[in-house]
């Protein structure tokens, strides 16, 4: 499997919470959210899985964390600002061709 670290936009590797531009933390009723920078670290393991920091270090994301502390439901929210910045960078590069 191929793992792209959403904090760096690159294949493989690790990134600390310093690389997290902002996690979208939902309100209790999911009607709104706040951006919390430096909340999540991430690394790609040798099997190609993306692993995030310890549960104790994560902001409260809501009631949809799956069994075994699986945060798959929050894939985009955990890396919200980094994914947006990466998309903008890629679009600018494409338009500059």
PyMOL commands that place a pseudoatom at each C-alpha (Angstrom):
pseudoatom trace, name=CA, resn=UNK, resi=1, chain=A, elem=C, hetatm=0, pos=[0.000, 0.000, 0.000]
pseudoatom trace, name=CA, resn=UNK, resi=2, chain=A, elem=C, hetatm=0, pos=[0.974, 3.577, -0.516]
pseudoatom trace, name=CA, resn=UNK, resi=3, chain=A, elem=C, hetatm=0, pos=[0.789, 6.060, 2.353]
pseudoatom trace, name=CA, resn=UNK, resi=4, chain=A, elem=C, hetatm=0, pos=[0.841, 9.818, 1.848]
pseudoatom trace, name=CA, resn=UNK, resi=5, chain=A, elem=C, hetatm=0, pos=[1.324, 11.805, 5.028]
pseudoatom trace, name=CA, resn=UNK, resi=6, chain=A, elem=C, hetatm=0, pos=[-1.335, 14.542, 4.909]
pseudoatom trace, name=CA, resn=UNK, resi=7, chain=A, elem=C, hetatm=0, pos=[0.775, 16.809, 7.108]
pseudoatom trace, name=CA, resn=UNK, resi=8, chain=A, elem=C, hetatm=0, pos=[3.579, 16.906, 4.555]
pseudoatom trace, name=CA, resn=UNK, resi=9, chain=A, elem=C, hetatm=0, pos=[1.783, 15.999, 1.324]
pseudoatom trace, name=CA, resn=UNK, resi=10, chain=A, elem=C, hetatm=0, pos=[4.558, 13.511, 0.620]
pseudoatom trace, name=CA, resn=UNK, resi=11, chain=A, elem=C, hetatm=0, pos=[4.742, 9.758, 0.432]
pseudoatom trace, name=CA, resn=UNK, resi=12, chain=A, elem=C, hetatm=0, pos=[5.897, 8.122, 3.651]
pseudoatom trace, name=CA, resn=UNK, resi=13, chain=A, elem=C, hetatm=0, pos=[7.655, 9.727, 6.544]
pseudoatom trace, name=CA, resn=UNK, resi=14, chain=A, elem=C, hetatm=0, pos=[6.604, 11.256, 9.804]
pseudoatom trace, name=CA, resn=UNK, resi=15, chain=A, elem=C, hetatm=0, pos=[5.558, 14.715, 10.938]
pseudoatom trace, name=CA, resn=UNK, resi=16, chain=A, elem=C, hetatm=0, pos=[5.163, 16.118, 14.428]
pseudoatom trace, name=CA, resn=UNK, resi=17, chain=A, elem=C, hetatm=0, pos=[2.318, 18.282, 15.658]
pseudoatom trace, name=CA, resn=UNK, resi=18, chain=A, elem=C, hetatm=0, pos=[4.410, 21.295, 14.603]
pseudoatom trace, name=CA, resn=UNK, resi=19, chain=A, elem=C, hetatm=0, pos=[3.521, 20.435, 10.984]
pseudoatom trace, name=CA, resn=UNK, resi=20, chain=A, elem=C, hetatm=0, pos=[-0.228, 20.420, 11.723]
pseudoatom trace, name=CA, resn=UNK, resi=21, chain=A, elem=C, hetatm=0, pos=[-1.624, 23.682, 10.317]
pseudoatom trace, name=CA, resn=UNK, resi=22, chain=A, elem=C, hetatm=0, pos=[-5.014, 22.962, 11.833]
pseudoatom trace, name=CA, resn=UNK, resi=23, chain=A, elem=C, hetatm=0, pos=[-7.393, 20.201, 12.819]
pseudoatom trace, name=CA, resn=UNK, resi=24, chain=A, elem=C, hetatm=0, pos=[-11.105, 20.924, 12.383]
pseudoatom trace, name=CA, resn=UNK, resi=25, chain=A, elem=C, hetatm=0, pos=[-12.578, 20.073, 15.783]
pseudoatom trace, name=CA, resn=UNK, resi=26, chain=A, elem=C, hetatm=0, pos=[-16.361, 19.731, 15.464]
pseudoatom trace, name=CA, resn=UNK, resi=27, chain=A, elem=C, hetatm=0, pos=[-18.838, 21.223, 17.878]
pseudoatom trace, name=CA, resn=UNK, resi=28, chain=A, elem=C, hetatm=0, pos=[-20.830, 18.765, 19.948]
pseudoatom trace, name=CA, resn=UNK, resi=29, chain=A, elem=C, hetatm=0, pos=[-23.753, 18.788, 17.501]
pseudoatom trace, name=CA, resn=UNK, resi=30, chain=A, elem=C, hetatm=0, pos=[-21.469, 18.882, 14.414]
pseudoatom trace, name=CA, resn=UNK, resi=31, chain=A, elem=C, hetatm=0, pos=[-23.064, 22.129, 13.221]
pseudoatom trace, name=CA, resn=UNK, resi=32, chain=A, elem=C, hetatm=0, pos=[-19.803, 24.079, 13.481]
pseudoatom trace, name=CA, resn=UNK, resi=33, chain=A, elem=C, hetatm=0, pos=[-16.177, 23.602, 14.318]
pseudoatom trace, name=CA, resn=UNK, resi=34, chain=A, elem=C, hetatm=0, pos=[-12.972, 25.332, 15.313]
pseudoatom trace, name=CA, resn=UNK, resi=35, chain=A, elem=C, hetatm=0, pos=[-9.523, 25.077, 13.797]
pseudoatom trace, name=CA, resn=UNK, resi=36, chain=A, elem=C, hetatm=0, pos=[-6.933, 23.878, 16.287]
pseudoatom trace, name=CA, resn=UNK, resi=37, chain=A, elem=C, hetatm=0, pos=[-3.327, 24.008, 15.036]
pseudoatom trace, name=CA, resn=UNK, resi=38, chain=A, elem=C, hetatm=0, pos=[-0.587, 21.684, 16.254]
pseudoatom trace, name=CA, resn=UNK, resi=39, chain=A, elem=C, hetatm=0, pos=[-3.035, 19.025, 17.474]
pseudoatom trace, name=CA, resn=UNK, resi=40, chain=A, elem=C, hetatm=0, pos=[-2.121, 15.914, 15.462]
pseudoatom trace, name=CA, resn=UNK, resi=41, chain=A, elem=C, hetatm=0, pos=[1.077, 14.144, 14.506]
pseudoatom trace, name=CA, resn=UNK, resi=42, chain=A, elem=C, hetatm=0, pos=[1.156, 11.493, 11.783]
pseudoatom trace, name=CA, resn=UNK, resi=43, chain=A, elem=C, hetatm=0, pos=[3.489, 8.889, 10.360]
pseudoatom trace, name=CA, resn=UNK, resi=44, chain=A, elem=C, hetatm=0, pos=[3.375, 6.239, 7.683]
pseudoatom trace, name=CA, resn=UNK, resi=45, chain=A, elem=C, hetatm=0, pos=[4.342, 2.793, 8.928]
pseudoatom trace, name=CA, resn=UNK, resi=46, chain=A, elem=C, hetatm=0, pos=[6.142, 0.102, 6.937]
pseudoatom trace, name=CA, resn=UNK, resi=47, chain=A, elem=C, hetatm=0, pos=[2.841, -1.565, 5.979]
pseudoatom trace, name=CA, resn=UNK, resi=48, chain=A, elem=C, hetatm=0, pos=[1.558, 1.622, 4.335]
pseudoatom trace, name=CA, resn=UNK, resi=49, chain=A, elem=C, hetatm=0, pos=[-0.851, 2.627, 7.092]
pseudoatom trace, name=CA, resn=UNK, resi=50, chain=A, elem=C, hetatm=0, pos=[-1.133, 6.190, 8.336]
pseudoatom trace, name=CA, resn=UNK, resi=51, chain=A, elem=C, hetatm=0, pos=[-0.830, 6.313, 12.128]
pseudoatom trace, name=CA, resn=UNK, resi=52, chain=A, elem=C, hetatm=0, pos=[-1.724, 9.345, 14.217]
pseudoatom trace, name=CA, resn=UNK, resi=53, chain=A, elem=C, hetatm=0, pos=[-0.411, 10.455, 17.594]
pseudoatom trace, name=CA, resn=UNK, resi=54, chain=A, elem=C, hetatm=0, pos=[-1.607, 9.094, 20.890]
pseudoatom trace, name=CA, resn=UNK, resi=55, chain=A, elem=C, hetatm=0, pos=[-5.284, 9.343, 21.750]
pseudoatom trace, name=CA, resn=UNK, resi=56, chain=A, elem=C, hetatm=0, pos=[-4.429, 11.350, 24.859]
pseudoatom trace, name=CA, resn=UNK, resi=57, chain=A, elem=C, hetatm=0, pos=[-2.825, 14.048, 22.688]
pseudoatom trace, name=CA, resn=UNK, resi=58, chain=A, elem=C, hetatm=0, pos=[-5.773, 14.382, 20.271]
pseudoatom trace, name=CA, resn=UNK, resi=59, chain=A, elem=C, hetatm=0, pos=[-8.512, 16.972, 20.677]
pseudoatom trace, name=CA, resn=UNK, resi=60, chain=A, elem=C, hetatm=0, pos=[-12.001, 15.634, 21.431]
pseudoatom trace, name=CA, resn=UNK, resi=61, chain=A, elem=C, hetatm=0, pos=[-13.422, 14.836, 17.988]
pseudoatom trace, name=CA, resn=UNK, resi=62, chain=A, elem=C, hetatm=0, pos=[-16.889, 13.592, 18.863]
pseudoatom trace, name=CA, resn=UNK, resi=63, chain=A, elem=C, hetatm=0, pos=[-18.807, 10.382, 19.281]
pseudoatom trace, name=CA, resn=UNK, resi=64, chain=A, elem=C, hetatm=0, pos=[-17.910, 8.710, 16.015]
pseudoatom trace, name=CA, resn=UNK, resi=65, chain=A, elem=C, hetatm=0, pos=[-14.492, 7.321, 16.883]
pseudoatom trace, name=CA, resn=UNK, resi=66, chain=A, elem=C, hetatm=0, pos=[-14.682, 3.674, 15.866]
pseudoatom trace, name=CA, resn=UNK, resi=67, chain=A, elem=C, hetatm=0, pos=[-13.714, 0.743, 18.128]
pseudoatom trace, name=CA, resn=UNK, resi=68, chain=A, elem=C, hetatm=0, pos=[-10.000, 0.442, 18.784]
pseudoatom trace, name=CA, resn=UNK, resi=69, chain=A, elem=C, hetatm=0, pos=[-9.549, 4.241, 18.655]
pseudoatom trace, name=CA, resn=UNK, resi=70, chain=A, elem=C, hetatm=0, pos=[-10.034, 4.215, 14.886]
pseudoatom trace, name=CA, resn=UNK, resi=71, chain=A, elem=C, hetatm=0, pos=[-10.364, 7.838, 13.711]
pseudoatom trace, name=CA, resn=UNK, resi=72, chain=A, elem=C, hetatm=0, pos=[-11.097, 6.949, 10.060]
pseudoatom trace, name=CA, resn=UNK, resi=73, chain=A, elem=C, hetatm=0, pos=[-14.378, 8.914, 10.172]
pseudoatom trace, name=CA, resn=UNK, resi=74, chain=A, elem=C, hetatm=0, pos=[-12.303, 12.056, 10.791]
pseudoatom trace, name=CA, resn=UNK, resi=75, chain=A, elem=C, hetatm=0, pos=[-9.739, 11.600, 7.998]
pseudoatom trace, name=CA, resn=UNK, resi=76, chain=A, elem=C, hetatm=0, pos=[-10.303, 15.049, 6.523]
pseudoatom trace, name=CA, resn=UNK, resi=77, chain=A, elem=C, hetatm=0, pos=[-11.075, 16.864, 9.774]
pseudoatom trace, name=CA, resn=UNK, resi=78, chain=A, elem=C, hetatm=0, pos=[-7.846, 15.721, 11.441]
pseudoatom trace, name=CA, resn=UNK, resi=79, chain=A, elem=C, hetatm=0, pos=[-5.758, 17.247, 8.647]
pseudoatom trace, name=CA, resn=UNK, resi=80, chain=A, elem=C, hetatm=0, pos=[-8.153, 19.968, 7.487]
pseudoatom trace, name=CA, resn=UNK, resi=81, chain=A, elem=C, hetatm=0, pos=[-5.831, 22.965, 7.065]
pseudoatom trace, name=CA, resn=UNK, resi=82, chain=A, elem=C, hetatm=0, pos=[-2.967, 20.906, 5.600]
pseudoatom trace, name=CA, resn=UNK, resi=83, chain=A, elem=C, hetatm=0, pos=[-5.218, 19.277, 3.003]
pseudoatom trace, name=CA, resn=UNK, resi=84, chain=A, elem=C, hetatm=0, pos=[-6.659, 22.670, 2.007]
pseudoatom trace, name=CA, resn=UNK, resi=85, chain=A, elem=C, hetatm=0, pos=[-3.187, 24.194, 1.690]
pseudoatom trace, name=CA, resn=UNK, resi=86, chain=A, elem=C, hetatm=0, pos=[-1.945, 21.216, -0.338]
pseudoatom trace, name=CA, resn=UNK, resi=87, chain=A, elem=C, hetatm=0, pos=[-4.931, 21.446, -2.698]
pseudoatom trace, name=CA, resn=UNK, resi=88, chain=A, elem=C, hetatm=0, pos=[-4.333, 25.190, -3.188]
pseudoatom trace, name=CA, resn=UNK, resi=89, chain=A, elem=C, hetatm=0, pos=[-0.624, 24.585, -3.853]
pseudoatom trace, name=CA, resn=UNK, resi=90, chain=A, elem=C, hetatm=0, pos=[-1.378, 21.870, -6.402]
pseudoatom trace, name=CA, resn=UNK, resi=91, chain=A, elem=C, hetatm=0, pos=[-4.010, 24.019, -8.147]
pseudoatom trace, name=CA, resn=UNK, resi=92, chain=A, elem=C, hetatm=0, pos=[-1.597, 26.957, -8.354]
pseudoatom trace, name=CA, resn=UNK, resi=93, chain=A, elem=C, hetatm=0, pos=[1.069, 24.669, -9.829]
pseudoatom trace, name=CA, resn=UNK, resi=94, chain=A, elem=C, hetatm=0, pos=[-1.415, 23.305, -12.367]
pseudoatom trace, name=CA, resn=UNK, resi=95, chain=A, elem=C, hetatm=0, pos=[-2.575, 26.790, -13.388]
pseudoatom trace, name=CA, resn=UNK, resi=96, chain=A, elem=C, hetatm=0, pos=[1.044, 27.902, -13.729]
pseudoatom trace, name=CA, resn=UNK, resi=97, chain=A, elem=C, hetatm=0, pos=[1.743, 25.343, -16.470]
for i in range(1, 97): cmd.bond("trace and resi %d" % i, "trace and resi %d" % (i + 1))
show_as sticks, trace
zoom trace
